[in-house]
Amino acid sequence: MTRHGETNGKDRILVRTDVLFKDLVPGFLNNRRKDVISIHEALETCNFEAIRILGHRLMGDGGSYGFDAISEIGAALEQAATNKDSEKIHRYAGELSDYVERVEVVYHD
């Protein structure tokens, strides 16, 4: 199991975002970790609507903070949930988890 901050030898993902978000980004990324848990819990009960809503929210929130990959994963999750495709949902949850563990934020003015 990978602990927070470990990358299993994978490259870091650099994301540049506005310094105005500096105090918000750690909480934002921590909430995405919680989203991964929520996705898995919803999958266990086949609650595709909850996953669809969460994916839709990710799609909007990711770009707002400069995390376009989170928006893309959110859109994919929303579509997979609409199609009730558990396999794809599981894969995208893994991608989200991997992303938030590997992302390194660089702030700019």
KOLDREN-652027 format. One record per residue (C-alpha): residue number from 1; x, y, z; residue in three letters. Coordinates in nm, 3 decimals. Layout:
<rs>
r pos = NUM | east = X | north = Y | up = Z | code = ALA
...
</rs>
This chain:
<rs>
r pos = 1 | east = 0.000 | north = 0.000 | up = 0.000 | code = MET
r pos = 2 | east = 0.129 | north = 0.344 | up = -0.088 | code = THR
r pos = 3 | east = 0.138 | north = 0.596 | up = 0.193 | code = ARG
r pos = 4 | east = 0.064 | north = 0.962 | up = 0.130 | code = HIS
r pos = 5 | east = 0.370 | north = 1.117 | up = -0.032 | code = GLY
r pos = 6 | east = 0.510 | north = 0.796 | up = -0.181 | code = GLU
r pos = 7 | east = 0.504 | north = 0.743 | up = -0.554 | code = THR
r pos = 8 | east = 0.635 | north = 0.387 | up = -0.602 | code = ASN
r pos = 9 | east = 0.911 | north = 0.526 | up = -0.825 | code = GLY
r pos = 10 | east = 0.667 | north = 0.702 | up = -1.058 | code = LYS
r pos = 11 | east = 0.743 | north = 1.052 | up = -1.178 | code = ASP
r pos = 12 | east = 0.585 | north = 1.347 | up = -1.005 | code = ARG
r pos = 13 | east = 0.320 | north = 1.538 | up = -1.195 | code = ILE
r pos = 14 | east = 0.388 | north = 1.912 | up = -1.194 | code = LEU
r pos = 15 | east = 0.092 | north = 2.148 | up = -1.198 | code = VAL
r pos = 16 | east = 0.124 | north = 2.526 | up = -1.203 | code = ARG
r pos = 17 | east = -0.152 | north = 2.720 | up = -1.032 | code = THR
r pos = 18 | east = -0.207 | north = 3.068 | up = -0.899 | code = ASP
r pos = 19 | east = -0.049 | north = 3.155 | up = -0.565 | code = VAL
r pos = 20 | east = -0.396 | north = 3.270 | up = -0.453 | code = LEU
r pos = 21 | east = -0.487 | north = 2.901 | up = -0.418 | code = PHE
r pos = 22 | east = -0.185 | north = 2.813 | up = -0.202 | code = LYS
r pos = 23 | east = -0.386 | north = 2.783 | up = 0.121 | code = ASP
r pos = 24 | east = -0.671 | north = 2.594 | up = -0.049 | code = LEU
r pos = 25 | east = -0.486 | north = 2.335 | up = -0.258 | code = VAL
r pos = 26 | east = -0.377 | north = 2.098 | up = 0.023 | code = PRO
r pos = 27 | east = -0.738 | north = 2.067 | up = 0.144 | code = GLY
r pos = 28 | east = -0.862 | north = 2.035 | up = -0.212 | code = PHE
r pos = 29 | east = -0.625 | north = 1.743 | up = -0.281 | code = LEU
r pos = 30 | east = -0.706 | north = 1.581 | up = 0.054 | code = ASN
r pos = 31 | east = -1.075 | north = 1.596 | up = -0.036 | code = ASN
r pos = 32 | east = -0.996 | north = 1.417 | up = -0.363 | code = ARG
r pos = 33 | east = -0.837 | north = 1.137 | up = -0.159 | code = ARG
r pos = 34 | east = -1.163 | north = 1.115 | up = 0.035 | code = LYS
r pos = 35 | east = -1.352 | north = 1.109 | up = -0.296 | code = ASP
r pos = 36 | east = -1.162 | north = 0.794 | up = -0.395 | code = VAL
r pos = 37 | east = -1.286 | north = 0.627 | up = -0.077 | code = ILE
r pos = 38 | east = -1.640 | north = 0.750 | up = -0.147 | code = SER
r pos = 39 | east = -1.627 | north = 0.611 | up = -0.499 | code = ILE
r pos = 40 | east = -1.525 | north = 0.267 | up = -0.374 | code = HIS
r pos = 41 | east = -1.796 | north = 0.272 | up = -0.107 | code = GLU
r pos = 42 | east = -2.057 | north = 0.372 | up = -0.365 | code = ALA
r pos = 43 | east = -1.937 | north = 0.095 | up = -0.597 | code = LEU
r pos = 44 | east = -1.988 | north = -0.162 | up = -0.321 | code = GLU
r pos = 45 | east = -2.357 | north = -0.071 | up = -0.308 | code = THR
r pos = 46 | east = -2.393 | north = -0.005 | up = -0.682 | code = CYS
r pos = 47 | east = -2.478 | north = 0.358 | up = -0.610 | code = ASN
r pos = 48 | east = -2.398 | north = 0.479 | up = -0.959 | code = PHE
r pos = 49 | east = -2.592 | north = 0.803 | up = -0.909 | code = GLU
r pos = 50 | east = -2.362 | north = 0.909 | up = -0.625 | code = ALA
r pos = 51 | east = -2.060 | north = 0.834 | up = -0.844 | code = ILE
r pos = 52 | east = -2.213 | north = 1.024 | up = -1.136 | code = ARG
r pos = 53 | east = -2.270 | north = 1.330 | up = -0.918 | code = ILE
r pos = 54 | east = -1.921 | north = 1.309 | up = -0.771 | code = LEU
r pos = 55 | east = -1.770 | north = 1.278 | up = -1.120 | code = GLY
r pos = 56 | east = -1.966 | north = 1.580 | up = -1.238 | code = HIS
r pos = 57 | east = -1.842 | north = 1.783 | up = -0.941 | code = ARG
r pos = 58 | east = -1.483 | north = 1.676 | up = -1.006 | code = LEU
r pos = 59 | east = -1.519 | north = 1.781 | up = -1.367 | code = MET
r pos = 60 | east = -1.608 | north = 2.136 | up = -1.258 | code = GLY
r pos = 61 | east = -1.383 | north = 2.172 | up = -0.954 | code = ASP
r pos = 62 | east = -1.062 | north = 2.041 | up = -1.108 | code = GLY
r pos = 63 | east = -1.030 | north = 2.310 | up = -1.371 | code = GLY
r pos = 64 | east = -1.119 | north = 2.582 | up = -1.121 | code = SER
r pos = 65 | east = -0.800 | north = 2.506 | up = -0.929 | code = TYR
r pos = 66 | east = -0.584 | north = 2.436 | up = -1.235 | code = GLY
r pos = 67 | east = -0.604 | north = 2.056 | up = -1.215 | code = PHE
r pos = 68 | east = -0.726 | north = 1.973 | up = -1.564 | code = ASP
r pos = 69 | east = -0.653 | north = 1.601 | up = -1.519 | code = ALA
r pos = 70 | east = -0.899 | north = 1.590 | up = -1.229 | code = ILE
r pos = 71 | east = -1.163 | north = 1.743 | up = -1.456 | code = SER
r pos = 72 | east = -1.091 | north = 1.480 | up = -1.721 | code = GLU
r pos = 73 | east = -1.110 | north = 1.196 | up = -1.468 | code = ILE
r pos = 74 | east = -1.434 | north = 1.345 | up = -1.333 | code = GLY
r pos = 75 | east = -1.590 | north = 1.350 | up = -1.681 | code = ALA
r pos = 76 | east = -1.484 | north = 0.989 | up = -1.737 | code = ALA
r pos = 77 | east = -1.628 | north = 0.887 | up = -1.399 | code = LEU
r pos = 78 | east = -1.955 | north = 1.061 | up = -1.475 | code = GLU
r pos = 79 | east = -1.985 | north = 0.879 | up = -1.807 | code = GLN
r pos = 80 | east = -1.887 | north = 0.542 | up = -1.658 | code = ALA
r pos = 81 | east = -2.145 | north = 0.586 | up = -1.380 | code = ALA
r pos = 82 | east = -2.413 | north = 0.679 | up = -1.634 | code = THR
r pos = 83 | east = -2.328 | north = 0.354 | up = -1.815 | code = ASN
r pos = 84 | east = -2.309 | north = 0.160 | up = -1.485 | code = LYS
r pos = 85 | east = -1.963 | north = 0.039 | up = -1.585 | code = ASP
r pos = 86 | east = -1.807 | north = -0.077 | up = -1.257 | code = SER
r pos = 87 | east = -1.479 | north = -0.180 | up = -1.419 | code = GLU
r pos = 88 | east = -1.419 | north = 0.166 | up = -1.566 | code = LYS
r pos = 89 | east = -1.526 | north = 0.337 | up = -1.245 | code = ILE
r pos = 90 | east = -1.273 | north = 0.130 | up = -1.052 | code = HIS
r pos = 91 | east = -1.002 | north = 0.218 | up = -1.306 | code = ARG
r pos = 92 | east = -1.078 | north = 0.593 | up = -1.295 | code = TYR
r pos = 93 | east = -1.084 | north = 0.588 | up = -0.914 | code = ALA
r pos = 94 | east = -0.735 | north = 0.437 | up = -0.932 | code = GLY
r pos = 95 | east = -0.625 | north = 0.708 | up = -1.174 | code = GLU
r pos = 96 | east = -0.757 | north = 0.977 | up = -0.940 | code = LEU
r pos = 97 | east = -0.578 | north = 0.821 | up = -0.645 | code = SER
r pos = 98 | east = -0.253 | north = 0.793 | up = -0.840 | code = ASP
r pos = 99 | east = -0.282 | north = 1.151 | up = -0.961 | code = TYR
r pos = 100 | east = -0.333 | north = 1.309 | up = -0.619 | code = VAL
r pos = 101 | east = -0.041 | north = 1.114 | up = -0.475 | code = GLU
r pos = 102 | east = 0.195 | north = 1.214 | up = -0.756 | code = ARG
r pos = 103 | east = 0.094 | north = 1.575 | up = -0.815 | code = VAL
r pos = 104 | east = 0.335 | north = 1.847 | up = -0.711 | code = GLU
r pos = 105 | east = 0.204 | north = 2.200 | up = -0.719 | code = VAL
r pos = 106 | east = 0.413 | north = 2.498 | up = -0.828 | code = VAL
r pos = 107 | east = 0.260 | north = 2.833 | up = -0.747 | code = TYR
r pos = 108 | east = 0.294 | north = 3.144 | up = -0.961 | code = HIS
r pos = 109 | east = 0.178 | north = 3.505 | up = -0.935 | code = ASP
</rs>
